[in-house]
Amino acid sequence: MNMLEAEGLHTFYGKSHILHGVGLEVREGEIVTLLGRNGAGKTTTLRSIMGLTRARQGSVRIFGQETTAWPPYRIAATGVGYVPEGRRVFAALTVEENLKVPLERPGPWTIPRIYQLFPRLEERRMSRGGQLSGGEQEMLAIARALLLNPKLLLLDEPSQGLAPLIVQDVFNIVVAMRKEGMSVLLVEQNVRAAVAIADRAYVLEDGEMVYQGPAAEFAQDEERVRALAGASAEKWDDMD
């Protein structure tokens, strides 16, 4: 079953034509990564799926429902979690208060379960969001999305600005989400890390999809991996 299908998306910011007929799909229980250089249209694709920047043409179907014209809150309510670029935790609230912001949806993810997955957040539960490190803020942003008990999770650049060891922790958590039966669409600059855990990969270039296929197959194309901005020269340890 397809959890997400986007077809022929044309999205604009004012007169700037950002997405040119973009399409992708995410199937049940898989991690799909969307790769591309800065400015390729990756974040715009996520925003179009979530209804934050509505596509002028094309369609989005989530869990089999046509959601193209829906407002973001209605899309989220169907069971879609979204962790935007830049984390956006509430700096003045404590970790625990940040976790109480999402409206609870029935399902396995509760605050005690979050603390099991992220022991560091439990240690820092009385610290304010603004006092956390970048890695801790990313964990908190993912944790808030999980408390909505989503069936589909959209992650925008979760490794941005994080130390390599913390990146590995975050990606291990994404793998754990798949094992829980969640479907994940991962936008990522760290190409090697993303293809190490993803089932399938898409590559955007200037708002057009130029590759789609198995992530492992893409990882073998060393020249193409190196050509993408953010692809580090060193090898990435297999985390699966």
PAVO-756947 format. One record per residue: x, y, z of N, C-alpha, C in turn. Coordinates in steps of 0.1 Angstrom, whole numbers, padded with zeros to 4 digits, always signed. Layout:
XYZXYZXYZ/...
REM end
This chain:
+0008-0012+0000+0000+0000+0000+0009+0013+0000/+0005+0022-0008+0012+0035-0008+0006+0044+0003/+0016+0049+0012+0012+0058+0022+0011+0072+0017/+0019+0075+0007+0020+0088+0001+0023+0087-0014/+0015+0094-0022+0017+0095-0036+0016+0110-0040/+0027+0115-0046+0026+0129-0052+0029+0128-0067/+0021+0135-0075+0022+0134-0089+0022+0148-0095/+0031+0150-0104+0031+0162-0113+0030+0175-0105/+0038+0177-0094+0037+0189-0086+0044+0200-0092/+0037+0211-0094+0043+0224-0099+0040+0234-0087/+0051+0239-0081+0050+0248-0070+0058+0260-0072/+0052+0272-0068+0058+0285-0071+0059+0292-0057/+0070+0300-0056+0070+0311-0046+0069+0324-0054/+0058+0330-0053+0055+0342-0061+0056+0338-0076/+0065+0345-0083+0066+0341-0098+0077+0331-0100/+0084+0327-0089+0095+0317-0091+0090+0303-0092/+0092+0296-0102+0087+0282-0105+0098+0273-0098/+0094+0267-0087+0104+0259-0079+0103+0244-0083/+0091+0238-0083+0090+0224-0086+0084+0223-0100/+0090+0214-0108+0086+0212-0122+0081+0198-0124/+0068+0195-0120+0063+0182-0123+0068+0171-0114/+0071+0174-0101+0077+0164-0092+0067+0154-0088/+0072+0141-0087+0063+0130-0082+0072+0121-0074/+0066+0115-0064+0073+0104-0056+0062+0096-0049/+0066+0085-0043+0057+0077-0035+0065+0071-0023/+0058+0069-0012+0063+0062-0001+0054+0050+0003/+0059+0038+0003+0051+0027+0006+0051+0024+0021/+0042+0015+0024+0041+0012+0039+0053+0006+0044/+0058+0011+0056+0069+0005+0063+0083+0007+0056/+0085+0017+0048+0098+0019+0041+0103+0033+0044/+0116+0034+0043+0123+0047+0044+0126+0051+0030/+0122+0063+0026+0125+0069+0013+0133+0082+0015/+0144+0083+0008+0152+0096+0010+0151+0104-0003/+0150+0117-0001+0149+0127-0011+0162+0135-0010/+0170+0134-0021+0183+0140-0021+0184+0151-0031/+0194+0160-0030+0197+0170-0039+0205+0181-0033/+0210+0190-0042+0219+0201-0037+0210+0211-0030/+0216+0221-0024+0209+0232-0018+0201+0239-0029/+0188+0242-0026+0181+0250-0036+0174+0241-0047/+0176+0228-0046+0170+0219-0056+0155+0217-0055/+0149+0221-0043+0135+0220-0042+0130+0209-0032/+0140+0204-0024+0136+0194-0014+0126+0198-0003/+0129+0209+0003+0120+0215+0013+0107+0219+0008/+0107+0225-0004+0095+0228-0011+0086+0216-0014/+0092+0205-0017+0085+0193-0019+0077+0189-0007/+0084+0189+0005+0078+0185+0018+0067+0195+0021/+0069+0208+0019+0059+0218+0022+0047+0217+0013/+0049+0212+0000+0038+0210-0009+0030+0198-0004/+0036+0188+0001+0029+0176+0006+0021+0179+0018/+0027+0188+0027+0020+0191+0040+0010+0202+0038/+0009+0208+0026-0001+0219+0024+0004+0232+0029/+0016+0233+0032+0022+0246+0037+0025+0256+0026/+0029+0251+0015+0030+0258+0002+0023+0250-0009/+0011+0254-0011+0003+0245-0020+0007+0245-0034/+0008+0234-0040+0012+0232-0054+0001+0238-0063/+0005+0245-0074-0005+0251-0083-0011+0240-0093/-0003+0230-0095-0007+0218-0103-0002+0206-0097/-0009+0195-0100-0005+0182-0095-0014+0177-0084/-0011+0165-0079-0019+0160-0068-0011+0153-0057/-0016+0153-0045-0011+0146-0034-0021+0137-0028/-0018+0124-0026-0027+0115-0020-0019+0109-0008/-0026+0110+0004-0020+0104+0016-0030+0094+0022/-0025+0082+0024-0033+0070+0029-0045+0068+0020/-0043+0071+0007-0053+0068-0003-0063+0080-0005/-0062+0091+0004-0071+0102+0003-0064+0113-0005/-0072+0120-0013-0067+0132-0021-0066+0143-0011/-0054+0148-0008-0052+0158+0002-0046+0171-0004/-0046+0172-0017-0039+0184-0023-0043+0197-0018/-0056+0199-0016-0061+0212-0012-0064+0213+0003/-0060+0203+0010-0062+0204+0025-0053+0213+0032/-0057+0219+0043-0048+0227+0051-0039+0218+0060/-0028+0223+0064-0018+0215+0071-0023+0207+0083/-0032+0214+0091-0037+0208+0104-0045+0195+0100/-0052+0196+0089-0061+0184+0085-0052+0173+0081/-0041+0176+0073-0032+0166+0069-0025+0159+0081/-0021+0167+0090-0014+0162+0102-0024+0153+0110/-0036+0157+0110-0046+0149+0118-0049+0135+0113/-0045+0133+0100-0047+0120+0094-0036+0110+0099/-0026+0115+0105-0015+0107+0110-0002+0109+0103/+0001+0122+0100+0014+0126+0093+0021+0135+0103/+0034+0130+0107+0043+0138+0115+0053+0146+0106/+0056+0158+0110+0065+0167+0102+0075+0173+0111/+0088+0171+0108+0098+0177+0116+0105+0187+0106/+0103+0200+0107+0108+0209+0097+0123+0212+0099/+0129+0217+0089+0143+0221+0090+0145+0232+0101/+0155+0231+0109+0158+0241+0119+0151+0238+0132/+0145+0226+0134+0140+0220+0146+0128+0228+0152/+0129+0241+0155+0118+0249+0159+0112+0244+0172/+0120+0241+0182+0115+0238+0195+0112+0251+0202/+0104+0250+0213+0100+0262+0220+0111+0265+0230/+0119+0276+0228+0131+0278+0235+0129+0281+0250/+0117+0288+0253+0114+0292+0267+0107+0281+0275/+0103+0270+0268+0096+0259+0275+0106+0248+0279/+0104+0241+0290+0113+0229+0293+0110+0218+0283/+0119+0208+0283+0118+0197+0275+0104+0190+0277/+0100+0188+0290+0087+0182+0293+0076+0190+0288/+0077+0204+0289+0066+0212+0284+0065+0212+0269/+0077+0211+0262+0077+0210+0248+0069+0197+0244/+0071+0186+0251+0065+0173+0248+0050+0173+0251/+0045+0182+0259+0031+0183+0262+0024+0192+0252/+0031+0199+0243+0024+0208+0233+0016+0200+0223/+0021+0189+0217+0012+0182+0207+0000+0176+0213/-0011+0177+0205-0024+0170+0209-0021+0155+0209/-0025+0149+0219-0022+0134+0220-0032+0127+0210/-0026+0118+0203-0034+0109+0194-0032+0095+0200/-0042+0086+0199-0041+0073+0204-0030+0065+0197/-0022+0057+0204-0011+0049+0198-0001+0046+0208/+0010+0040+0204+0020+0035+0213+0030+0046+0219/+0030+0057+0212+0040+0067+0216+0034+0077+0227/+0040+0076+0239+0037+0084+0250+0049+0090+0255/+0048+0100+0265+0060+0106+0270+0069+0096+0277/+0064+0087+0285+0073+0077+0291+0081+0069+0280/+0074+0065+0270+0080+0058+0259+0091+0066+0252/+0088+0079+0250+0098+0088+0244+0110+0088+0252/+0109+0089+0266+0120+0089+0274+0128+0076+0274/+0122+0065+0271+0129+0052+0269+0138+0053+0256/+0132+0059+0246+0139+0060+0233+0150+0071+0234/+0147+0082+0241+0157+0093+0242+0160+0095+0257/+0169+0086+0263+0172+0088+0277+0178+0102+0280/+0185+0108+0270+0191+0121+0271+0180+0132+0274/+0169+0130+0267+0158+0140+0270+0152+0139+0284/+0152+0126+0289+0147+0125+0303+0156+0131+0313/+0169+0130+0310+0179+0137+0318+0178+0152+0318/+0174+0157+0306+0173+0172+0305+0158+0176+0306/+0149+0169+0311+0135+0172+0310+0131+0185+0316/+0139+0190+0326+0136+0203+0332+0144+0214+0326/+0152+0211+0316+0160+0222+0309+0151+0228+0299/+0154+0241+0297+0146+0248+0286+0151+0245+0272/+0142+0245+0262+0146+0242+0249+0158+0249+0244/+0159+0262+0248+0170+0270+0243+0183+0267+0249/+0183+0258+0260+0196+0254+0266+0201+0241+0261/+0194+0235+0252+0198+0222+0246+0208+0223+0235/+0216+0213+0233+0225+0213+0222+0217+0210+0209/+0224+0212+0198+0217+0209+0185+0212+0195+0184/+0220+0186+0188+0215+0172+0188+0203+0169+0197/+0203+0175+0209+0192+0174+0218+0179+0180+0213/+0181+0192+0206+0170+0198+0200+0164+0190+0189/+0172+0183+0181+0167+0175+0170+0160+0163+0176/+0165+0157+0187+0158+0146+0193+0144+0151+0198/+0144+0163+0204+0131+0168+0209+0121+0171+0198/+0126+0176+0187+0117+0178+0175+0111+0165+0170/+0120+0155+0169+0115+0142+0165+0105+0136+0175/+0108+0138+0188+0100+0132+0198+0086+0139+0198/+0085+0152+0196+0072+0158+0195+0064+0153+0184/+0070+0150+0172+0063+0145+0161+0058+0131+0164/+0066+0123+0171+0062+0109+0174+0050+0109+0183/+0049+0119+0192+0037+0119+0201+0024+0120+0194/+0024+0124+0182+0012+0124+0174+0009+0110+0169/+0017+0101+0172+0016+0087+0167+0013+0086+0152/+0022+0092+0144+0020+0092+0130+0022+0078+0123/+0016+0077+0112+0018+0065+0103+0029+0068+0093/+0030+0081+0090+0040+0087+0080+0047+0098+0087/+0061+0098+0086+0069+0108+0092+0077+0115+0082/+0076+0128+0081+0084+0136+0071+0095+0143+0079/+0108+0141+0075+0119+0147+0082+0127+0155+0073/+0129+0168+0076+0136+0177+0068+0150+0180+0074/+0161+0175+0068+0174+0177+0072+0177+0175+0087/+0174+0163+0092+0176+0160+0106+0191+0161+0111/+0200+0159+0101+0214+0158+0105+0221+0172+0104/+0214+0182+0100+0220+0195+0097+0227+0201+0110/+0240+0204+0109+0247+0210+0119+0251+0201+0131/+0249+0188+0130+0252+0179+0141+0265+0172+0139/+0272+0169+0150+0284+0161+0150+0282+0147+0145/+0291+0141+0138+0289+0128+0132+0284+0117+0142/+0288+0117+0154+0283+0107+0163+0268+0109+0166/+0264+0122+0167+0250+0125+0170+0242+0122+0157/+0247+0124+0146+0240+0121+0133+0237+0106+0133/+0247+0098+0137+0245+0083+0137+0233+0080+0147/+0233+0086+0159+0222+0084+0168+0208+0087+0162/+0208+0099+0155+0195+0103+0149+0191+0093+0138/+0200+0089+0130+0196+0079+0119+0193+0066+0125/+0199+0062+0136+0195+0049+0142+0181+0050+0147/+0176+0061+0151+0163+0064+0156+0153+0062+0144/+0157+0068+0132+0149+0067+0120+0147+0052+0116/+0158+0044+0117+0157+0030+0114+0147+0023+0124/+0148+0027+0137+0139+0022+0147+0124+0025+0143/+0122+0037+0137+0108+0040+0133+0103+0030+0123/+0111+0027+0113+0107+0017+0103+0104+0004+0110/+0112+0000+0120+0109-0013+0126+0096-0013+0134/+0091-0001+0137+0078+0001+0144+0067+0001+0134/+0070+0000+0121+0060+0000+0111+0057+0013+0105/+0064+0023+0109+0062+0037+0104+0069+0038+0090/+0063+0047+0082+0069+0050+0069+0075+0064+0070/+0087+0065+0064+0095+0078+0066+0099+0083+0052/+0097+0097+0051+0102+0104+0039+0113+0113+0045/+0126+0111+0041+0137+0117+0047+0144+0126+0037/+0143+0140+0039+0151+0149+0031+0164+0151+0038/+0175+0149+0030+0188+0149+0037+0200+0154+0028/+0209+0162+0034+0221+0166+0027+0232+0156+0028/+0232+0149+0039+0242+0139+0042+0239+0126+0034/+0243+0126+0021+0239+0116+0012+0243+0102+0017/+0255+0100+0021+0260+0087+0025+0252+0081+0037/+0249+0090+0046+0241+0085+0058+0227+0081+0054/+0221+0089+0045+0207+0087+0040+0206+0074+0032/+0215+0072+0023+0214+0060+0014+0217+0047+0022/+0225+0048+0033+0228+0037+0041+0216+0031+0048/+0206+0039+0051+0194+0034+0058+0181+0034+0050/+0181+0040+0038+0169+0041+0030+0167+0029+0022/+0154+0026+0019+0150+0015+0009+0151+0021-0005/+0146+0033-0007+0146+0039-0021+0151+0053-0020/+0156+0058-0031+0161+0072-0032+0155+0079-0044/+0153+0092-0042+0149+0101-0053+0160+0112-0052/+0163+0118-0064+0172+0129-0065+0166+0140-0073/+0165+0152-0067+0160+0164-0073+0171+0173-0078/+0169+0178-0090+0179+0188-0095+0171+0199-0102/+0173+0211-0097+0166+0223-0102+0151+0220-0103/+0145+0214-0093+0131+0213-0092+0125+0201-0101/+0134+0193-0107+0130+0181-0114+0136+0169-0109/+0128+0158-0109+0133+0145-0105+0142+0139-0115/+0155+0136-0111+0165+0131-0121+0169+0117-0118/+0165+0112-0107+0168+0097-0103+0157+0092-0094/+0153+0080-0096+0145+0073-0086+0148+0058-0087/+0150+0052-0076+0154+0037-0076+0159+0033-0063/+0163+0020-0062+0168+0015-0049+0180+0023-0044/+0179+0026-0030+0190+0034-0024+0203+0028-0025/+0204+0014-0024+0216+0007-0024+0223+0008-0038/+0214+0008-0048+0219+0010-0062+0225+0024-0064/+0218+0034-0059+0224+0048-0060+0237+0049-0052/+0238+0042-0041+0250+0043-0033+0262+0038-0040/+0260+0029-0050+0271+0023-0057+0277+0032-0067/+0269+0043-0071+0273+0052-0081+0281+0063-0075/+0294+0060-0073+0303+0069-0065+0304+0083-0071/+0304+0084-0084+0305+0097-0091+0293+0105-0088/+0281+0099-0088+0269+0107-0086+0268+0111-0071/+0272+0102-0062+0271+0105-0048+0280+0117-0045/+0292+0117-0051+0302+0128-0048+0297+0141-0054/+0289+0140-0065+0285+0152-0072+0274+0159-0064/+0267+0152-0055+0257+0159-0047+0263+0167-0036/+0259+0179-0034+0264+0188-0023+0261+0181-0010/+0270+0182-0001+0268+0176+0012+0273+0161+0013/+0277+0155+0002+0282+0142+0002+0296+0142+0007/+0298+0136+0019+0312+0136+0025+0320+0126+0018/+0333+0129+0017+0342+0120+0010+0344+0106+0017/+0343+0107+0030+0346+0094+0037+0334+0085+0037/+0336+0072+0039+0325+0062+0038+0317+0063+0051/+0305+0059+0050+0296+0059+0062+0293+0045+0066/+0295+0043+0079+0293+0029+0085+0279+0025+0082/+0277+0013+0079+0263+0007+0077+0257+0006+0090/+0245+0013+0092+0238+0013+0105+0226+0004+0106/+0224-0003+0095+0212-0012+0096+0214-0025+0103/
REM end
